Amino acid sequence: MRIEQLEYIAAVTRSGSLRRAAEELHLSQPALSETVRNLERELGVDLLERKRSGAKVSDEGRELLPYIMGVLDAVDRLRGAAGDQHRTSRMVRLGTVNTATVPLVIPTVREFRAAHPRTQVELVGAQQSEIHRGLLEGAFDLGLVNYLGGDDMPPGFETTELLRGRPVVCVRPDSPLAARAAVDVDSLLAEPLIVMRSGYVMHRFVHRLLDGRTPSFSYSTDGAEMGKLMVAEGLGATVLPDFSVVGDPLERRGAITVRPLAGDSTDVLLVLQSRPSGPVARAVSDLHALFVRNARARGRPGEHPPGPRGR
């Protein structure tokens, strides 16, 4: 049970409907409804009465409302007694698509921990849809998400662009593709291909790149980190954003390298997203600021990071 869930029930009671509560909280109605359903399952009580015309607090929910308000009042008193301490979080939860985990996330988390030694950082690898749901429901404080150039940003989130790069072919240095200055689609199709599972931006990009053509053999994996390890072990090539590979420990040790895609100028964006409503813990805002600073050290938003290094 989370405080946000109780606050959502209080908002539905105060506004008189799920729709108006969602507008007040700056949440989508489905996200608010699902959060309440999770609380109902935990309590074993239907807190909302759902009809085609909408949803409102049920009779059982009204009976429990004094207890809910009692908890919220106690939390307010605790925060007041603690003064500004309630803005210093002991836990920061970060949902991340792992195309940037090693080159950006790890150095940033290391620096954050040096400044906040008593704050735990929870890193959760997830797909974009799962990260958005977690941000809306309060399960994540921040989310790292990829988009392709031209994609519409979803409403309801504060979005900060961190990196802008290009898709590249990631291969072992002894691969025939590594001998090329750039890799065309025909050459890529001739090699075993490691693709991201459906739901990842790079799965969508590769599907568009191949345009219905089939590689000689393909693997499917859940995220870039496993994809890079499979490349290093000689199972094939993969296509990832350049900022996901350049600076990775495997790339620095010479286990993998990258080559540009011939004739492709697609942009891949890495953005940091958060929910705009409500107070932000100091630790969360500090981690956000570190991500922005470290990303700019790698390449300013709107510019491409240092180009792929050959071997």
C-alpha positions in Angstrom: 0.0 0.0 0.0 1.3 3.4 -1.0 0.4 6.9 0.3 -0.4 7.9 -3.4 -3.1 5.3 -3.5 -4.9 6.8 -0.5 -4.5 10.3 -1.8 -6.1 9.2 -5.1 -9.2 7.8 -3.2 -9.4 11.1 -1.3 -9.3 13.0 -4.6 -12.1 10.8 -6.1 -14.2 11.5 -3.0 -13.5 15.2 -3.1 -14.2 15.6 -6.8 -17.2 13.2 -6.9 -16.0 11.2 -9.9 -13.0 9.3 -11.3 -12.8 11.6 -14.4 -12.6 14.8 -12.4 -10.1 13.3 -10.0 -7.9 12.3 -12.9 -8.0 15.8 -14.2 -7.2 17.2 -10.8 -4.2 14.8 -10.3 -3.0 15.3 -13.9 -3.3 11.5 -14.5 -5.0 9.5 -17.3 -8.3 8.0 -16.1 -7.1 4.4 -16.9 -3.9 4.9 -14.9 -5.9 6.3 -11.9 -8.5 3.5 -12.2 -5.8 0.8 -12.3 -4.0 2.2 -9.2 -7.3 2.1 -7.3 -7.9 -1.4 -8.5 -4.5 -2.5 -7.1 -5.5 -1.0 -3.7 -8.9 -2.7 -3.9 -7.3 -6.1 -4.5 -5.0 -5.5 -1.5 -7.8 -4.5 0.8 -10.4 -7.0 -0.6 -13.0 -4.2 -0.9 -14.5 -2.4 -3.9 -13.7 1.3 -3.1 -15.3 2.6 -6.3 -18.7 1.9 -7.8 -18.2 1.6 -11.5 -21.0 2.2 -14.0 -21.1 3.1 -17.7 -21.8 6.7 -16.8 -18.6 6.8 -14.7 -17.1 5.8 -11.3 -17.6 7.2 -7.9 -16.8 6.2 -4.3 -18.8 3.2 -3.2 -20.6 2.8 0.1 -17.8 0.5 1.4 -15.3 3.2 0.3 -17.2 5.9 2.3 -17.1 3.7 5.4 -13.3 3.4 5.1 -12.8 7.1 4.2 -12.3 8.2 7.9 -9.5 5.7 8.2 -7.9 6.8 4.9 -8.1 10.5 5.9 -6.6 9.5 9.3 -3.6 8.0 7.6 -3.2 11.1 5.3 -3.5 13.4 8.3 -0.9 11.4 10.2 1.5 11.6 7.2 0.9 15.4 7.0 1.7 15.7 10.7 4.9 13.6 10.3 6.0 15.7 7.4 5.4 18.9 9.4 7.3 17.6 12.4 10.2 16.6 10.2 10.3 20.0 8.5 12.3 19.9 5.3 13.5 16.3 6.0 10.5 14.8 4.2 12.0 16.2 0.9 15.0 14.1 1.3 14.1 10.6 0.0 15.7 7.5 1.4 14.8 5.7 -1.9 14.9 6.9 -5.5 13.3 4.5 -8.0 14.5 4.8 -11.6 12.8 2.9 -14.5 15.1 2.6 -17.5 15.2 1.1 -20.9 18.7 -0.3 -20.8 20.1 1.2 -24.0 22.0 3.7 -21.8 22.5 1.7 -18.6 26.3 1.4 -18.7 27.6 4.5 -20.4 25.3 7.0 -18.7 23.4 5.5 -15.8 26.2 3.8 -13.9 28.5 6.9 -13.8 25.6 9.1 -12.8 24.4 6.7 -10.0 28.0 6.4 -8.7 28.3 10.2 -8.5 24.8 10.5 -6.9 25.7 7.9 -4.2 28.8 9.8 -3.3 26.6 12.9 -2.6 23.7 10.9 -1.0 25.4 7.9 0.8 22.2 7.2 2.8 19.8 7.2 -0.2 19.2 3.9 -1.9 18.8 3.9 -5.7 16.6 1.2 -7.2 17.2 0.6 -10.9 14.5 -1.3 -12.8 14.9 -2.3 -16.4 11.6 -2.1 -18.2 9.9 -1.3 -21.5 8.6 2.2 -22.3 5.0 1.3 -21.6 5.9 -0.2 -18.2 8.0 2.9 -17.3 5.1 5.2 -18.1 2.7 3.2 -16.1 5.1 3.2 -13.2 5.6 6.9 -13.3 1.8 7.5 -13.3 1.2 5.1 -10.4 4.1 6.4 -8.3 6.2 3.2 -8.6 9.0 5.2 -10.4 10.4 8.6 -9.6 12.2 9.0 -12.9 12.2 7.2 -16.2 14.8 6.9 -19.0 13.0 6.3 -22.3 14.0 6.2 -26.0 12.2 7.7 -28.9 12.9 7.9 -32.6 13.2 11.4 -34.2 9.7 12.6 -35.1 7.9 10.6 -32.4 5.3 12.5 -30.4 6.0 12.8 -26.7 3.2 11.6 -24.6 1.3 14.1 -22.5 1.3 14.1 -18.8 5.1 13.9 -18.3 7.9 16.4 -17.8 10.4 15.4 -20.5 14.0 16.4 -20.7 16.1 15.4 -23.7 19.5 14.0 -22.6 21.1 12.5 -25.7 20.5 12.4 -29.4 22.3 9.8 -31.4 22.1 7.6 -34.5 21.4 3.8 -34.9 24.6 1.9 -35.5 25.6 -1.7 -36.2 27.3 -3.3 -33.2 29.6 -6.1 -34.1 32.8 -7.9 -33.0 36.0 -6.4 -34.3 36.7 -9.7 -36.2 33.3 -9.6 -38.0 33.3 -9.1 -41.8 31.0 -6.1 -41.1 33.7 -4.4 -39.1 35.9 -4.2 -42.2 33.4 -1.8 -43.8 33.3 1.9 -43.4 29.5 1.7 -43.3 27.0 -1.3 -43.3 24.2 -1.4 -45.8 21.0 -3.4 -45.3 22.0 -6.2 -47.8 25.2 -6.8 -45.8 23.3 -6.7 -42.5 20.8 -9.3 -43.8 23.7 -11.7 -44.6 24.8 -12.0 -41.0 22.9 -13.4 -38.0 21.0 -10.6 -36.4 20.2 -10.0 -32.8 17.0 -7.9 -32.5 15.3 -6.3 -29.5 12.0 -7.8 -28.5 8.8 -6.2 -29.5 8.0 -3.2 -27.3 11.4 -1.6 -27.6 12.1 1.4 -29.8 15.0 -0.4 -31.6 12.7 -3.3 -32.5 10.5 -0.8 -34.2 13.4 0.8 -36.0 14.9 -2.5 -37.3 11.5 -3.6 -38.5 11.2 -0.4 -40.5 14.8 -0.7 -41.7 14.4 -4.2 -43.0 11.1 -3.4 -44.6 9.8 -7.0 -44.5 13.1 -8.6 -45.5 14.4 -11.5 -43.4 18.0 -11.8 -42.1 19.9 -15.1 -42.5 19.2 -15.9 -38.9 17.9 -13.9 -36.0 17.8 -13.9 -32.2 15.4 -11.9 -30.0 16.5 -10.5 -26.7 15.1 -8.3 -23.9 17.2 -5.2 -24.0 20.5 -3.8 -25.2 22.8 -5.1 -22.5 22.1 -8.7 -23.3 22.3 -7.8 -27.0 25.9 -6.4 -26.6 26.9 -9.5 -24.6 25.6 -11.8 -27.4 27.6 -9.8 -30.0 30.7 -10.1 -27.9 30.2 -13.8 -27.8 30.1 -14.0 -31.5 26.4 -14.8 -32.0 25.8 -12.0 -34.6 25.3 -8.3 -35.0 22.8 -6.0 -33.5 21.5 -2.4 -34.1 21.6 0.0 -31.2 21.9 3.8 -30.6 25.5 4.9 -30.8 25.3 6.4 -27.3 24.4 2.9 -26.0 27.6 1.4 -27.2 30.3 4.1 -27.4 31.9 4.1 -23.9 30.5 0.8 -22.9 33.0 -1.4 -21.0 32.8 -4.0 -23.8 33.6 -1.4 -26.4 36.4 0.1 -24.4 38.0 -3.4 -24.0 37.7 -4.0 -27.7 35.1 -6.8 -27.4 32.6 -4.9 -29.6 32.7 -2.0 -32.0 30.3 -0.1 -34.1 29.8 0.9 -37.8 27.3 3.4 -39.1 24.3 2.4 -41.2 24.8 3.4 -44.8 22.3 6.0 -46.0 20.5 6.3 -42.7 20.0 9.6 -40.8 17.5 8.6 -38.2 17.8 10.3 -34.8 17.4 8.3 -31.6 16.6 10.3 -28.4 17.2 9.3 -24.8 14.9 11.4 -22.6 14.4 11.6 -18.8 10.7 11.7 -17.8 8.9 12.4 -14.6 5.3 13.1 -13.4 4.8 16.9 -13.1 2.4 16.9 -10.2 3.2 17.0 -6.5 6.3 17.8 -4.5 9.7 16.4 -5.6 12.1 14.9 -3.1 15.4 16.6 -3.0 17.2 13.4 -3.8 15.1 12.9 -7.0 15.8 16.5 -8.2 19.5 16.0 -7.5 19.6 12.8 -9.5 17.7 14.5 -12.3 20.3 17.3 -12.4 23.2 14.9 -12.5 21.7 13.1 -15.5 21.3 16.4 -17.3 24.9 17.5 -16.5 26.5 14.1 -17.4 24.5 13.8 -20.6 25.7 17.3 -21.7 29.2 16.2 -21.0 28.7 13.4 -23.5 26.9 15.5 -26.1 24.5 18.5 -25.8 20.8 17.8 -26.4 20.1 18.1 -30.1 23.7 17.3 -31.0 25.2 13.8 -31.6 27.7 12.4 -29.1 31.3 11.6 -30.2 31.2 9.4 -33.2 31.8 5.7 -33.2 35.4 4.6 -32.8 36.8 2.0 -35.1 39.2 -0.8 -34.2 
